[in-house]
Amino acid sequence: MSYSSIAWLPLAAGLTVLGLVLSYAVLRRSGARPALRVVAVSLLPIAAYLTGAIEMFWKIGVAIGQFGTGFAFSTTKWVGIGVTGLAIALFLAAGGREARRAARDKRKAARARQDGDAEVAAADGRRDALAGSSAPATRGVPATRAPVPATRKTEAPAKASRKAAQPADDDDLKDIEDILRKRGI
């Protein structure tokens, strides 16, 4: 069957008219916006005929079909497919090697950071045990007045003076401070 043996104009016009009828039904059920979408899709068959796109797609389909049927008994084409597969495998292997190296470096950096955090937490735990504190070690604010390591942030002087100005019997504020300390705020 060839392209010229099919009456494309009546076929494209019929699909367009069918789509416009469906768009009217969609308009009655769903409203204008969905109906406009159906109208837009309905106009594509006649637009494809008028622009010559149907003939182009026909020729592309025929070329793909001929290309595919040429593989049935052609040894050289199957060897070509094998070489293409080998090329793709080599390309992916080379790219995968770089990706694995980057992922490995990222994991090493994360482990180093995690080990550093564990050392700081262990130092906090030892300091709290030496000071006799019963509160768990927190990361954000030191639980005691012991010297703070150089890697940690120290309290601002204004914060320290506000704490000194509060009365010692204010249990509600101490509870809130404890909660904030536990959350690292």
N, C-alpha and C positions, 0 to 999 in steps of 0.2 A: 504494500500500500504506500503510495507517495503522498506528499503534501498536497498536491493539486487535485487528488482524487476525493478530497473531503471538502464539503461546502462549509467553509469556516465562518462566513458572514452570518448565515442563519443560526449556526450553533452559538456564536458569541452573542448575537442579539437575543436569542432565546434565553440564555443564561442570565443576561442582564435584566430582561423583563421578569423572569422568575424571581430574581433577587429583589427587584423593586416591589413585587407583590408581597414577598415575605417582609420587606421593610414596612409595608403598610400594616401588616398584622402585628409586627413588633411595636409600631407606633401606638396602636390601640391598647396593647397590653402593658408595655413598659415605659412609654414616653418618647420624647423627641431625641434625646441623646443616643440611646441604643439604636433607634431607628436610623439616625444619621450614619452611624457606623455601618449598618447593614447596607445602606444606600452606597456608601463609599466602596465597600467590597463588591457590590453588585455592578458597579461601573467598570471594574477591572477587566472582565472578558472583552467587552467592546473596545476598551482602550488598548488592550493587547493586540486585537485584530487590526485596529487602525494604525498602530505604530509599527506593525510587522514583527512584534515580539513572538507571536505564535509560530511563525515560520522559523524564527531563530531557535526557539526551544525545540521545535521539531527536528531541525538539523543537528542540534546538540544531542538530542536523544538518539538519533540514528548513528551519529559518530560514536557515542558511548557503547551502543549495542554492537557495532562492528568491531570496536576495540576489544570488547569483552568476548565476543565469539572467536576472535583471533587467538585466544589463549588455549582453546580446547586441545589442540594437538601440536602446538608450537613449542619445541624444546628451548629455543633461544629466548622466548619470552618468559618461560618459567625460570631460566637461569637469571634473567634480568630481575625478576621478582626476588630471587634469593639474594642477589647482590644488593638490591635496594634494602632488604631486611637487614643484611649485614651492616650496611652503612648507617641505618637508623640505630641499630644496637650499639655500634661504636660511638655514635654521636651522644646517645643517652648515657653510655658508660662514662664518657669524658665529662659530661655535665654533672652526673650523679656524684662523681668523685669530688668535684669542687663543692657541691652542696653538702656532702657528708663532712668534708673538712670544716666548712663554716659552722655546721651544726655541732661538731665536736668541740671547736673552739668556744662556741657559745656555752656549751655544757660545762666546760672547764672553768670558764669565768664565773658561771653561776655557782659552781661548787666552791670556788675560792671565796666568793662573797659569803656563801652560807657558812663555810668554815670560820671565816672572820667573825660573823655574827655569833656563832656558837662560842668562840673564845671570849667575846665580850660578855655574853650571857653567863658563861662559867665564871668569869672574873666578878661579875655582879653578885652571883650566888655565893662565892667565897667571901666577898666583902660583907654581905648581909649576915652570913654565918658568923664571921668574926665580930660584927657589931652586936650580935644577939637579937637581930630583928626577926620578928615572927611573920612579917608580911613577905609575900613572894617578891622576887626580884622583877622589876619592870624595866622595860627598855627605854621609855621616854624620859622619866623623871627618877632620879636616884631615891631610894627608900630611906637612906640615912644621910647624915651630914659628913660622911667619910669623903676623902679626896676623890674627885671625879677624874677618870682617865682623860687624856688629851683628846681622844677621838670623840668624846661625847660632848653634847652641848651643856653649858652651865646655865643656871638660873640667872635671870637678869636681876640687878640690884633692886629695882623697883618691886619685883615680885617678892623678894626676900623681906623688904621692909613692910609690905602689906601683910605678910604672914606674921611678922613680929607684932604688928599692931592689933591683930585679932585676939579676943579674949581666949584663954586656955579652956574654958568650960563650954565652948560652942561646938557641941557634938554633931549637929546637923551639917555644918560646913566641913568638918573633918571627914564625915562619911562621904560627902560629895567629892572632896579632894581625893579620897582613897579610890573611889570609882574612876575618877578621871586619870589617876596614876595607873590603875590597872589597864585602862584602855590606851595608855600612852599619850594622853593629851596634856 
